[in-house]
């Protein structure tokens, strides 16, 4: 979803290659200019919930990351992380 010409909000799925890593490990804002606003995660019963992320939030395969970034930054990040 574009926010004017300078920012885009998107949801991306966490691939298995990033599972177990924390947001601090990934350093997305510093490396790619991508900020995680929220993490969408299902519990054991399959009920979803949205959580406010912390630096020590450990990612799980299939989590949804709601992110904001400049145009092209999200795609660039996904390519560089091999997802």
C-alpha positions, 0 to 999 in steps of 0.5 A: 500500500503506497503512502504517497510517493516516498513510503510503502507498507507491505506484509512479507512472509518469513522464510525458513532461512530467516526463522530463529533470527531476531530483528536485531540480528537482521538489522533491517533498518540499517542494512535496507531502510526497512522498518518492521511495524508489526509481526503477525503470528498464529498460535498453536490453535491457528488463531492469529495475532499482531504483535508489536516487535522488539529487537529480541523478537525471534522470527518464525517461519510463516510469520508475517512482517508488516514493514514500511520502506521507501520504494524498491527497498523491500524488493531489494531486501528480499533479493539480498536475503535470498528469499 
